[in-house]
Amino acid sequence: GQVTDYPILSWMENALGIEKVGKSLAQMLSEIPGKQVLVTVKHAIYTDKATGEPAVAANVGGTAKV
């Protein structure tokens, strides 16, 4: 049946342009391959727990429709 409102569904609609009206989750997921999305990467410095050394993580800061 038709999917309800979950954040990932809104993201798929807003960032990937996949319409959710009248579609199942499986139908929406099947439309993802080949879609493009802009991703903003934010870097964060943290201390590695195993080594105690500083390290850099690359995190998704945001996404937008192409």
BELPEQUI-V141470 format. One record per residue. N is the residue number from 1. RES is the residue in one letter. BURIAL is # if it has 24 or more other C-alpha atoms within 12 Angstrom, else .. Layout:
n/res/burial
N/RES/BURIAL
N/RES/BURIAL
This chain:
n/res/burial
1/G/.
2/Q/.
3/V/.
4/T/.
5/D/.
6/Y/.
7/P/.
8/I/.
9/L/#
10/S/.
11/W/.
12/M/#
13/E/#
14/N/.
15/A/.
16/L/#
17/G/.
18/I/#
19/E/.
20/K/#
21/V/.
22/G/.
23/K/.
24/S/.
25/L/#
26/A/.
27/Q/.
28/M/#
29/L/.
30/S/.
31/E/.
32/I/.
33/P/.
34/G/.
35/K/.
36/Q/.
37/V/.
38/L/.
39/V/.
40/T/.
41/V/.
42/K/.
43/H/.
44/A/.
45/I/.
46/Y/.
47/T/.
48/D/.
49/K/.
50/A/.
51/T/.
52/G/.
53/E/.
54/P/.
55/A/.
56/V/.
57/A/.
58/A/.
59/N/.
60/V/.
61/G/.
62/G/.
63/T/.
64/A/.
65/K/.
66/V/.
